[in-house]
Amino acid sequence: MFRNPRSAPKDLRRPDLGMGHAIAALVYLAGATILGLVLVFSPAGVWKLNLTIVYGVVGLLGFLSQIVVGMGARLLPMFAWMHAYAGSGFSSLPPSPRVMSRRPLEIVVLAIWQLGVPARAIGLYAVNSTMVRIAGWGMFVAVVIETDNSVVVLRHAFRRWSTSSGTGG
């Protein structure tokens, strides 16, 4: 890539929200690594149990779940595009995979994840059930919204595009 640089596709939306999830996931991976090292080298105590729970939230919700959501934002549109193009007998182009999803929904999902994971971790560490509940409901809403957005994207896979311009119906 360094030897053969290419410009980004013109229809790539900025900022790239799927990449936002991936970057956040890597930050949480670093955080989980640091928390893991603290847990390994620290003496036992009540605070350590709470820190263990935070480690789980940061590792599972922060890293693993966000990387799934971030990669899904890239992989599902590519699958839908390829399936639709193959379904047309390679004769008509569906819309670009970069414009298949609903952008406002992607923004809401990213915002909820960026607020929900730390709120959940802090609430569990501080044993604040209200904060944990609010963060949990927010993240549930984000999952429902992301599922709806995924359905919108996957519907493209089963449509037949009538023109080669990619604007078919």
MODELLER restraints for C-alpha pairs under 7 A, 6 or more apart:
rsr = mdl.restraints
at = mdl.atoms
rsr.add(forms.Gaussian(group=physical.xy_distance, feature=features.Distance(at['CA:11:A'], at['CA:98:A']), mean=6.48, stdev=0.5))
rsr.add(forms.Gaussian(group=physical.xy_distance, feature=features.Distance(at['CA:12:A'], at['CA:98:A']), mean=5.82, stdev=0.5))
rsr.add(forms.Gaussian(group=physical.xy_distance, feature=features.Distance(at['CA:17:A'], at['CA:106:A']), mean=6.85, stdev=0.5))
rsr.add(forms.Gaussian(group=physical.xy_distance, feature=features.Distance(at['CA:18:A'], at['CA:70:A']), mean=4.29, stdev=0.5))
rsr.add(forms.Gaussian(group=physical.xy_distance, feature=features.Distance(at['CA:18:A'], at['CA:71:A']), mean=6.57, stdev=0.5))
rsr.add(forms.Gaussian(group=physical.xy_distance, feature=features.Distance(at['CA:18:A'], at['CA:73:A']), mean=5.33, stdev=0.5))
rsr.add(forms.Gaussian(group=physical.xy_distance, feature=features.Distance(at['CA:18:A'], at['CA:74:A']), mean=6.51, stdev=0.5))
rsr.add(forms.Gaussian(group=physical.xy_distance, feature=features.Distance(at['CA:19:A'], at['CA:70:A']), mean=6.28, stdev=0.5))
rsr.add(forms.Gaussian(group=physical.xy_distance, feature=features.Distance(at['CA:21:A'], at['CA:66:A']), mean=5.54, stdev=0.5))
rsr.add(forms.Gaussian(group=physical.xy_distance, feature=features.Distance(at['CA:21:A'], at['CA:67:A']), mean=6.35, stdev=0.5))
rsr.add(forms.Gaussian(group=physical.xy_distance, feature=features.Distance(at['CA:21:A'], at['CA:69:A']), mean=6.93, stdev=0.5))
rsr.add(forms.Gaussian(group=physical.xy_distance, feature=features.Distance(at['CA:21:A'], at['CA:70:A']), mean=4.75, stdev=0.5))
rsr.add(forms.Gaussian(group=physical.xy_distance, feature=features.Distance(at['CA:21:A'], at['CA:110:A']), mean=6.78, stdev=0.5))
rsr.add(forms.Gaussian(group=physical.xy_distance, feature=features.Distance(at['CA:22:A'], at['CA:66:A']), mean=6.62, stdev=0.5))
rsr.add(forms.Gaussian(group=physical.xy_distance, feature=features.Distance(at['CA:22:A'], at['CA:67:A']), mean=5.27, stdev=0.5))
rsr.add(forms.Gaussian(group=physical.xy_distance, feature=features.Distance(at['CA:22:A'], at['CA:70:A']), mean=5.34, stdev=0.5))
rsr.add(forms.Gaussian(group=physical.xy_distance, feature=features.Distance(at['CA:25:A'], at['CA:62:A']), mean=5.83, stdev=0.5))
rsr.add(forms.Gaussian(group=physical.xy_distance, feature=features.Distance(at['CA:25:A'], at['CA:63:A']), mean=4.18, stdev=0.5))
rsr.add(forms.Gaussian(group=physical.xy_distance, feature=features.Distance(at['CA:25:A'], at['CA:66:A']), mean=5.45, stdev=0.5))
rsr.add(forms.Gaussian(group=physical.xy_distance, feature=features.Distance(at['CA:25:A'], at['CA:67:A']), mean=5.59, stdev=0.5))
rsr.add(forms.Gaussian(group=physical.xy_distance, feature=features.Distance(at['CA:26:A'], at['CA:63:A']), mean=6.52, stdev=0.5))
rsr.add(forms.Gaussian(group=physical.xy_distance, feature=features.Distance(at['CA:28:A'], at['CA:58:A']), mean=5.83, stdev=0.5))
rsr.add(forms.Gaussian(group=physical.xy_distance, feature=features.Distance(at['CA:28:A'], at['CA:59:A']), mean=6.65, stdev=0.5))
rsr.add(forms.Gaussian(group=physical.xy_distance, feature=features.Distance(at['CA:28:A'], at['CA:62:A']), mean=5.28, stdev=0.5))
rsr.add(forms.Gaussian(group=physical.xy_distance, feature=features.Distance(at['CA:28:A'], at['CA:63:A']), mean=5.18, stdev=0.5))
rsr.add(forms.Gaussian(group=physical.xy_distance, feature=features.Distance(at['CA:29:A'], at['CA:59:A']), mean=6.30, stdev=0.5))
rsr.add(forms.Gaussian(group=physical.xy_distance, feature=features.Distance(at['CA:29:A'], at['CA:63:A']), mean=5.40, stdev=0.5))
rsr.add(forms.Gaussian(group=physical.xy_distance, feature=features.Distance(at['CA:32:A'], at['CA:55:A']), mean=5.69, stdev=0.5))
rsr.add(forms.Gaussian(group=physical.xy_distance, feature=features.Distance(at['CA:32:A'], at['CA:58:A']), mean=5.76, stdev=0.5))
rsr.add(forms.Gaussian(group=physical.xy_distance, feature=features.Distance(at['CA:32:A'], at['CA:59:A']), mean=5.36, stdev=0.5))
rsr.add(forms.Gaussian(group=physical.xy_distance, feature=features.Distance(at['CA:35:A'], at['CA:55:A']), mean=5.96, stdev=0.5))
rsr.add(forms.Gaussian(group=physical.xy_distance, feature=features.Distance(at['CA:36:A'], at['CA:55:A']), mean=6.85, stdev=0.5))
rsr.add(forms.Gaussian(group=physical.xy_distance, feature=features.Distance(at['CA:39:A'], at['CA:48:A']), mean=6.93, stdev=0.5))
rsr.add(forms.Gaussian(group=physical.xy_distance, feature=features.Distance(at['CA:50:A'], at['CA:125:A']), mean=4.98, stdev=0.5))
rsr.add(forms.Gaussian(group=physical.xy_distance, feature=features.Distance(at['CA:51:A'], at['CA:125:A']), mean=6.42, stdev=0.5))
rsr.add(forms.Gaussian(group=physical.xy_distance, feature=features.Distance(at['CA:53:A'], at['CA:124:A']), mean=6.95, stdev=0.5))
rsr.add(forms.Gaussian(group=physical.xy_distance, feature=features.Distance(at['CA:54:A'], at['CA:121:A']), mean=5.06, stdev=0.5))
rsr.add(forms.Gaussian(group=physical.xy_distance, feature=features.Distance(at['CA:54:A'], at['CA:124:A']), mean=6.74, stdev=0.5))
rsr.add(forms.Gaussian(group=physical.xy_distance, feature=features.Distance(at['CA:54:A'], at['CA:125:A']), mean=6.22, stdev=0.5))
rsr.add(forms.Gaussian(group=physical.xy_distance, feature=features.Distance(at['CA:57:A'], at['CA:121:A']), mean=5.95, stdev=0.5))
rsr.add(forms.Gaussian(group=physical.xy_distance, feature=features.Distance(at['CA:61:A'], at['CA:117:A']), mean=6.55, stdev=0.5))
rsr.add(forms.Gaussian(group=physical.xy_distance, feature=features.Distance(at['CA:62:A'], at['CA:117:A']), mean=5.97, stdev=0.5))
rsr.add(forms.Gaussian(group=physical.xy_distance, feature=features.Distance(at['CA:76:A'], at['CA:153:A']), mean=6.94, stdev=0.5))
rsr.add(forms.Gaussian(group=physical.xy_distance, feature=features.Distance(at['CA:76:A'], at['CA:154:A']), mean=6.89, stdev=0.5))
rsr.add(forms.Gaussian(group=physical.xy_distance, feature=features.Distance(at['CA:77:A'], at['CA:97:A']), mean=4.68, stdev=0.5))
rsr.add(forms.Gaussian(group=physical.xy_distance, feature=features.Distance(at['CA:77:A'], at['CA:100:A']), mean=6.59, stdev=0.5))
rsr.add(forms.Gaussian(group=physical.xy_distance, feature=features.Distance(at['CA:77:A'], at['CA:153:A']), mean=5.97, stdev=0.5))
rsr.add(forms.Gaussian(group=physical.xy_distance, feature=features.Distance(at['CA:78:A'], at['CA:97:A']), mean=5.61, stdev=0.5))
rsr.add(forms.Gaussian(group=physical.xy_distance, feature=features.Distance(at['CA:80:A'], at['CA:153:A']), mean=6.75, stdev=0.5))
rsr.add(forms.Gaussian(group=physical.xy_distance, feature=features.Distance(at['CA:80:A'], at['CA:154:A']), mean=5.47, stdev=0.5))
rsr.add(forms.Gaussian(group=physical.xy_distance, feature=features.Distance(at['CA:80:A'], at['CA:156:A']), mean=5.69, stdev=0.5))
rsr.add(forms.Gaussian(group=physical.xy_distance, feature=features.Distance(at['CA:80:A'], at['CA:157:A']), mean=4.07, stdev=0.5))
rsr.add(forms.Gaussian(group=physical.xy_distance, feature=features.Distance(at['CA:81:A'], at['CA:94:A']), mean=6.30, stdev=0.5))
rsr.add(forms.Gaussian(group=physical.xy_distance, feature=features.Distance(at['CA:81:A'], at['CA:97:A']), mean=5.85, stdev=0.5))
rsr.add(forms.Gaussian(group=physical.xy_distance, feature=features.Distance(at['CA:81:A'], at['CA:156:A']), mean=6.95, stdev=0.5))
rsr.add(forms.Gaussian(group=physical.xy_distance, feature=features.Distance(at['CA:81:A'], at['CA:157:A']), mean=6.12, stdev=0.5))
rsr.add(forms.Gaussian(group=physical.xy_distance, feature=features.Distance(at['CA:83:A'], at['CA:157:A']), mean=5.16, stdev=0.5))
rsr.add(forms.Gaussian(group=physical.xy_distance, feature=features.Distance(at['CA:84:A'], at['CA:94:A']), mean=6.47, stdev=0.5))
rsr.add(forms.Gaussian(group=physical.xy_distance, feature=features.Distance(at['CA:84:A'], at['CA:156:A']), mean=6.52, stdev=0.5))
rsr.add(forms.Gaussian(group=physical.xy_distance, feature=features.Distance(at['CA:84:A'], at['CA:157:A']), mean=4.44, stdev=0.5))
rsr.add(forms.Gaussian(group=physical.xy_distance, feature=features.Distance(at['CA:84:A'], at['CA:158:A']), mean=5.96, stdev=0.5))
rsr.add(forms.Gaussian(group=physical.xy_distance, feature=features.Distance(at['CA:84:A'], at['CA:159:A']), mean=6.43, stdev=0.5))
rsr.add(forms.Gaussian(group=physical.xy_distance, feature=features.Distance(at['CA:84:A'], at['CA:160:A']), mean=6.72, stdev=0.5))
rsr.add(forms.Gaussian(group=physical.xy_distance, feature=features.Distance(at['CA:85:A'], at['CA:92:A']), mean=6.56, stdev=0.5))
rsr.add(forms.Gaussian(group=physical.xy_distance, feature=features.Distance(at['CA:85:A'], at['CA:93:A']), mean=5.88, stdev=0.5))
rsr.add(forms.Gaussian(group=physical.xy_distance, feature=features.Distance(at['CA:85:A'], at['CA:94:A']), mean=6.30, stdev=0.5))
rsr.add(forms.Gaussian(group=physical.xy_distance, feature=features.Distance(at['CA:88:A'], at['CA:160:A']), mean=6.14, stdev=0.5))
rsr.add(forms.Gaussian(group=physical.xy_distance, feature=features.Distance(at['CA:88:A'], at['CA:161:A']), mean=6.98, stdev=0.5))
rsr.add(forms.Gaussian(group=physical.xy_distance, feature=features.Distance(at['CA:91:A'], at['CA:164:A']), mean=6.93, stdev=0.5))
rsr.add(forms.Gaussian(group=physical.xy_distance, feature=features.Distance(at['CA:92:A'], at['CA:161:A']), mean=5.91, stdev=0.5))
rsr.add(forms.Gaussian(group=physical.xy_distance, feature=features.Distance(at['CA:92:A'], at['CA:162:A']), mean=6.46, stdev=0.5))
rsr.add(forms.Gaussian(group=physical.xy_distance, feature=features.Distance(at['CA:92:A'], at['CA:163:A']), mean=5.55, stdev=0.5))
rsr.add(forms.Gaussian(group=physical.xy_distance, feature=features.Distance(at['CA:92:A'], at['CA:164:A']), mean=4.22, stdev=0.5))
rsr.add(forms.Gaussian(group=physical.xy_distance, feature=features.Distance(at['CA:92:A'], at['CA:166:A']), mean=6.94, stdev=0.5))
rsr.add(forms.Gaussian(group=physical.xy_distance, feature=features.Distance(at['CA:93:A'], at['CA:161:A']), mean=6.64, stdev=0.5))
rsr.add(forms.Gaussian(group=physical.xy_distance, feature=features.Distance(at['CA:93:A'], at['CA:164:A']), mean=5.06, stdev=0.5))
rsr.add(forms.Gaussian(group=physical.xy_distance, feature=features.Distance(at['CA:93:A'], at['CA:165:A']), mean=6.34, stdev=0.5))
rsr.add(forms.Gaussian(group=physical.xy_distance, feature=features.Distance(at['CA:93:A'], at['CA:166:A']), mean=4.57, stdev=0.5))
rsr.add(forms.Gaussian(group=physical.xy_distance, feature=features.Distance(at['CA:94:A'], at['CA:161:A']), mean=5.74, stdev=0.5))
rsr.add(forms.Gaussian(group=physical.xy_distance, feature=features.Distance(at['CA:94:A'], at['CA:166:A']), mean=4.50, stdev=0.5))
rsr.add(forms.Gaussian(group=physical.xy_distance, feature=features.Distance(at['CA:94:A'], at['CA:167:A']), mean=6.73, stdev=0.5))
rsr.add(forms.Gaussian(group=physical.xy_distance, feature=features.Distance(at['CA:94:A'], at['CA:168:A']), mean=6.82, stdev=0.5))
rsr.add(forms.Gaussian(group=physical.xy_distance, feature=features.Distance(at['CA:95:A'], at['CA:166:A']), mean=4.67, stdev=0.5))
rsr.add(forms.Gaussian(group=physical.xy_distance, feature=features.Distance(at['CA:95:A'], at['CA:167:A']), mean=6.05, stdev=0.5))
rsr.add(forms.Gaussian(group=physical.xy_distance, feature=features.Distance(at['CA:100:A'], at['CA:153:A']), mean=5.48, stdev=0.5))
rsr.add(forms.Gaussian(group=physical.xy_distance, feature=features.Distance(at['CA:101:A'], at['CA:149:A']), mean=6.15, stdev=0.5))
rsr.add(forms.Gaussian(group=physical.xy_distance, feature=features.Distance(at['CA:101:A'], at['CA:152:A']), mean=6.57, stdev=0.5))
rsr.add(forms.Gaussian(group=physical.xy_distance, feature=features.Distance(at['CA:101:A'], at['CA:153:A']), mean=5.49, stdev=0.5))
rsr.add(forms.Gaussian(group=physical.xy_distance, feature=features.Distance(at['CA:102:A'], at['CA:149:A']), mean=6.39, stdev=0.5))
rsr.add(forms.Gaussian(group=physical.xy_distance, feature=features.Distance(at['CA:105:A'], at['CA:145:A']), mean=6.65, stdev=0.5))
rsr.add(forms.Gaussian(group=physical.xy_distance, feature=features.Distance(at['CA:105:A'], at['CA:149:A']), mean=6.95, stdev=0.5))
rsr.add(forms.Gaussian(group=physical.xy_distance, feature=features.Distance(at['CA:109:A'], at['CA:142:A']), mean=4.99, stdev=0.5))
rsr.add(forms.Gaussian(group=physical.xy_distance, feature=features.Distance(at['CA:109:A'], at['CA:145:A']), mean=6.91, stdev=0.5))
rsr.add(forms.Gaussian(group=physical.xy_distance, feature=features.Distance(at['CA:109:A'], at['CA:146:A']), mean=6.63, stdev=0.5))
rsr.add(forms.Gaussian(group=physical.xy_distance, feature=features.Distance(at['CA:112:A'], at['CA:138:A']), mean=6.43, stdev=0.5))
rsr.add(forms.Gaussian(group=physical.xy_distance, feature=features.Distance(at['CA:112:A'], at['CA:139:A']), mean=6.46, stdev=0.5))
rsr.add(forms.Gaussian(group=physical.xy_distance, feature=features.Distance(at['CA:112:A'], at['CA:142:A']), mean=6.30, stdev=0.5))
rsr.add(forms.Gaussian(group=physical.xy_distance, feature=features.Distance(at['CA:113:A'], at['CA:139:A']), mean=6.51, stdev=0.5))
rsr.add(forms.Gaussian(group=physical.xy_distance, feature=features.Distance(at['CA:116:A'], at['CA:135:A']), mean=4.86, stdev=0.5))
rsr.add(forms.Gaussian(group=physical.xy_distance, feature=features.Distance(at['CA:116:A'], at['CA:138:A']), mean=6.50, stdev=0.5))
rsr.add(forms.Gaussian(group=physical.xy_distance, feature=features.Distance(at['CA:116:A'], at['CA:139:A']), mean=6.02, stdev=0.5))
rsr.add(forms.Gaussian(group=physical.xy_distance, feature=features.Distance(at['CA:119:A'], at['CA:131:A']), mean=6.54, stdev=0.5))
rsr.add(forms.Gaussian(group=physical.xy_distance, feature=features.Distance(at['CA:119:A'], at['CA:132:A']), mean=6.94, stdev=0.5))
rsr.add(forms.Gaussian(group=physical.xy_distance, feature=features.Distance(at['CA:119:A'], at['CA:135:A']), mean=5.86, stdev=0.5))
rsr.add(forms.Gaussian(group=physical.xy_distance, feature=features.Distance(at['CA:120:A'], at['CA:131:A']), mean=6.74, stdev=0.5))
rsr.add(forms.Gaussian(group=physical.xy_distance, feature=features.Distance(at['CA:120:A'], at['CA:132:A']), mean=4.99, stdev=0.5))
rsr.add(forms.Gaussian(group=physical.xy_distance, feature=features.Distance(at['CA:120:A'], at['CA:135:A']), mean=5.40, stdev=0.5))
rsr.add(forms.Gaussian(group=physical.xy_distance, feature=features.Distance(at['CA:120:A'], at['CA:136:A']), mean=6.96, stdev=0.5))
rsr.add(forms.Gaussian(group=physical.xy_distance, feature=features.Distance(at['CA:123:A'], at['CA:129:A']), mean=6.56, stdev=0.5))
rsr.add(forms.Gaussian(group=physical.xy_distance, feature=features.Distance(at['CA:123:A'], at['CA:131:A']), mean=5.09, stdev=0.5))
rsr.add(forms.Gaussian(group=physical.xy_distance, feature=features.Distance(at['CA:123:A'], at['CA:132:A']), mean=5.01, stdev=0.5))
rsr.add(forms.Gaussian(group=physical.xy_distance, feature=features.Distance(at['CA:124:A'], at['CA:132:A']), mean=6.36, stdev=0.5))
rsr.add(forms.Gaussian(group=physical.xy_distance, feature=features.Distance(at['CA:161:A'], at['CA:168:A']), mean=4.38, stdev=0.5))
rsr.add(forms.Gaussian(group=physical.xy_distance, feature=features.Distance(at['CA:161:A'], at['CA:169:A']), mean=5.56, stdev=0.5))
rsr.add(forms.Gaussian(group=physical.xy_distance, feature=features.Distance(at['CA:162:A'], at['CA:168:A']), mean=4.71, stdev=0.5))
rsr.add(forms.Gaussian(group=physical.xy_distance, feature=features.Distance(at['CA:162:A'], at['CA:169:A']), mean=6.23, stdev=0.5))
